[in-house]
């Protein structure tokens, strides 16, 4: 998915906030060809739920 969609998917308020965390908290794009950068949903899922999403995340809140 494009960076704007990826930012929204992981809950970042802006694309800029998302990009600041790419390479640290979020994975690098799987496809990076010129200005075209794409992230895979599976990679983003692992970043936001590294334990594989075991259990109900809503129970924590």
PADO-867878 format. One record per residue: x, y, z of N, C-alpha, C in turn; chain; residue number from 1; residue in one letter. Coordinates in steps of 0.2 Angstrom, whole numbers. Layout:
ATOM    n.X    n.Y    n.Z   ca.X   ca.Y   ca.Z    c.X    c.Y    c.Z  unit  pos  code
ATOM      X      Y      Z      X      Y      Z      X      Y      Z     A  NUM     A
...
END
This chain:
ATOM    n.X    n.Y    n.Z   ca.X   ca.Y   ca.Z    c.X    c.Y    c.Z  unit  pos  code
ATOM      4     -6      0      0      0      0      4      6      0     A    1     X
ATOM      2     12     -3      5     18     -3      7     21      4     A    2     X
ATOM     11     25      5     13     28     11      7     31     15     A    3     X
ATOM      2     35     11     -3     38     15     -8     32     18     A    4     X
ATOM     -9     27     14    -13     22     17    -10     18     22     A    5     X
ATOM     -3     17     22      0     13     27      0     18     33     A    6     X
ATOM      1     24     33      1     28     39     -6     28     42     A    7     X
ATOM    -11     28     39    -18     27     42    -19     20     45     A    8     X
ATOM    -16     15     41    -17      8     43    -14      7     50     A    9     X
ATOM     -8     10     51     -5      9     58     -7     14     63     A   10     X
ATOM    -11     19     61    -14     24     66    -10     30     67     A   11     X
ATOM     -6     32     62     -2     38     62     -7     44     60     A   12     X
ATOM     -6     50     63    -11     55     61     -9     58     54     A   13     X
ATOM     -2     58     53      0     61     46      5     56     43     A   14     X
ATOM      6     57     37     11     53     33     18     55     36     A   15     X
ATOM     19     61     37     26     63     40     28     60     46     A   16     X
ATOM     23     59     51     24     55     57     25     48     56     A   17     X
ATOM     22     45     51     23     38     49     30     37     46     A   18     X
ATOM     32     42     42     39     41     38     45     42     43     A   19     X
ATOM     43     46     49     49     47     54     50     41     58     A   20     X
ATOM     45     36     58     46     30     61     48     24     57     A   21     X
ATOM     48     25     50     50     20     46     57     18     47     A   22     X
ATOM     59     12     47     66     10     48     67      9     56     A   23     X
ATOM     63     12     60     63     11     67     58      6     70     A   24     X
ATOM     52      9     70     46      6     73     42      2     67     A   25     X
ATOM     42      5     61     39      2     55     44      0     50     A   26     X
ATOM     42     -5     46     47     -8     41     48     -3     36     A   27     X
ATOM     54     -4     33     55     -1     26     50     -3     21     A   28     X
ATOM     49      1     16     45     -1     11     47     -7      7     A   29     X
ATOM     43    -12      5     45    -18      2     47    -16     -5     A   30     X
ATOM     44    -11     -8     45     -9    -15     47     -2    -14     A   31     X
ATOM     53      0    -17     56      7    -17     59      8    -24     A   32     X
ATOM     55     10    -28     58     12    -35     56     19    -37     A   33     X
ATOM     62     23    -36     61     30    -37     57     33    -32     A   34     X
ATOM     52     37    -33     47     40    -28     42     35    -26     A   35     X
ATOM     41     29    -30     36     24    -28     38     20    -22     A   36     X
ATOM     35     20    -17     36     16    -11     30     13     -9     A   37     X
ATOM     30      6     -8     25      2     -6     26     -3      0     A   38     X
ATOM     21     -3      5     22     -7     11     17    -13     10     A   39     X
ATOM     19    -19     13     15    -25     13     11    -25     19     A   40     X
ATOM      5    -26     19      1    -26     25      3    -31     30     A   41     X
ATOM      6    -37     28      9    -42     33     15    -39     37     A   42     X
ATOM     19    -35     33     25    -32     37     22    -27     42     A   43     X
ATOM     17    -23     40     14    -18     45     11    -21     51     A   44     X
ATOM      7    -27     49      4    -31     55      9    -33     60     A   45     X
ATOM     15    -35     57     20    -38     62     23    -32     66     A   46     X
ATOM     23    -26     63     26    -20     67     21    -18     72     A   47     X
ATOM     15    -18     71     10    -16     76      7    -21     81     A   48     X
ATOM      8    -27     79      7    -33     84     12    -38     83     A   49     X
ATOM     18    -37     86     24    -41     85     23    -48     88     A   50     X
ATOM     18    -49     92     17    -56     95     12    -60     91     A   51     X
ATOM     10    -57     85      6    -61     80     -1    -59     82     A   52     X
ATOM     -3    -54     86    -10    -53     88    -13    -58     92     A   53     X
ATOM     -9    -62     96    -12    -67    100    -17    -63    106     A   54     X
ATOM    -22    -66    107    -27    -62    112    -31    -57    108     A   55     X
ATOM    -35    -54    112    -39    -48    110    -35    -42    112     A   56     X
ATOM    -33    -38    107    -30    -32    109    -34    -27    112     A   57     X
ATOM    -41    -27    111    -45    -22    114    -46    -24    122     A   58     X
ATOM    -44    -30    124    -45    -31    131    -40    -27    135     A   59     X
ATOM    -34    -25    132    -29    -21    135    -31    -14    137     A   60     X
ATOM    -36    -12    134    -38     -5    135    -45     -4    138     A   61     X
END
